[in-house]
Amino acid sequence: MGLVPAEIRPDGRGFVLRMDDRDQSYVDLDDPGLLAFDYVRRIGDVIDAWGPPGDPVRVLHVGGAALTLPRYVAHTRPRSPQVVLEPAADVTELVRRELPLPRQSGIKVRAVDGRTGLDAVRDGSVDLVVVDAFAAGRVPGTLVTAECASSYARVLAGDGLLLLNLADRAPFAWTRRVVAAVRGELPALMLSAEPATLRGRRPGNLLLVAARSAVPVAALRVRATSGSAPYRVLDGAQVSDTVGGGRAFTDADTADSPLQE
């Protein structure tokens, strides 16, 4: 079977981008602050917890799709310089045509894969690296190795945060190896997920947040219980207990995530 072309469909007041026959992004052009997918809302919560609210933030996005998160940052933190690494130039062209970015958004899209794009980013020039990339329903293995984690750490400022959207199911064998790879470079960790995913009732998205010294656990725990879709936040010790003990992925020994249904 060939790949299904990307398409944008109306959905209520917004639009859904479908890629690889899956709903990939939701965009409301009139309300870019709306994050409809639960895991995207969790990413937004971490972005909100960085620094003073409303302050500009330098963001590198690995994976773009319909540019939901870059739009959100531009809306909530005006004047933020953002770079998006999205290799699917045809998808970006479709999105720009049917869901145009606001004027002077500060969003630049580069048609390169994550590893190639990372190599061109200056040391310490980014506050947040947001990795939300899928190919045929899987997180590419090239983005979760120890060598790639070293590149993430290199481009991050001293107090910067790495956000990795992972897809897995209990007992989280794949995620354990990602955690080991990231922890070698950015030892302060937290992880958020839906309770049903952590209990092994269904596969889902796990958001791994990593830093050199501190991650916003307390702030995220407040947000985790106050939204319309409550989730759990694990601190560093709980991350070790729940998804620790893995052997780090390397460029010579890696794998894509389990298939996202």
Buried (B, 14 or more C-beta within 10 A) or exposed (E): EEEEEBEBEEEEEBBBBBBBBEEBBBBBBEEBEBBBBBBBBBBBBBBBBBBEEEEBBBBBBBBBBBBBBBBBBBBBBEEBBBBBBBBBEEBBEBBEEBBEBEEEBBBEBBBBBBBEBBEEBEEEBBBBBBBBBBBEBBBBBBBBBBBBBBBBBBBBBEEBBBBBBBBBBBEBEBBBBBBBBBBEBBEBBBBBBBEEBBEEEEBBBBBBBBBBEEBBBEBBBEBBEEEEEEBBBBBBEBBBEBBBEBEBBEEEEBBBBBEBE
